């Protein structure tokens, strides 16, 4: 199964900023007005021995989503301090997994995120993240 097939219209492949995410993904995003949507198509390489998407892949994708949400509309960089999650349901090979969420609070040095990963209307994983805000390197 090719990972880049059947991607919904308007999504762009996020590539190059993080070699680890490039290896785990591919991850995609699209912006509509100021709202950010993230997505990934679950491929064979994302599966565990039971044929569902490996929890570690979902956690990596949640970290990507939290970072994208934290950086949406700001000119800075960030690093993850914490990521907590609850697995709610399984995702399967072939599923389009959408990431969504919101910035709950932004302080001078931290950004607090709340979000979820879903397949259609079904939540797969909920997450909360705290990210350290960093000045963007020139």
Secondary structure as GFF3:
##gff-version 3
##sequence-region A 1 138
A	DSSP	beta_strand	12	14	.	.	.	ID=ss1
A	DSSP	alpha_helix	19	24	.	.	.	ID=ss2
A	DSSP	beta_strand	27	32	.	.	.	ID=ss3
A	DSSP	beta_strand	35	41	.	.	.	ID=ss4
A	DSSP	three_ten_helix	44	46	.	.	.	ID=ss5
A	DSSP	alpha_helix	55	71	.	.	.	ID=ss6
A	DSSP	beta_strand	76	87	.	.	.	ID=ss7
A	DSSP	beta_strand	96	106	.	.	.	ID=ss8
A	DSSP	beta_strand	110	119	.	.	.	ID=ss9
A	DSSP	beta_strand	122	135	.	.	.	ID=ss10
###
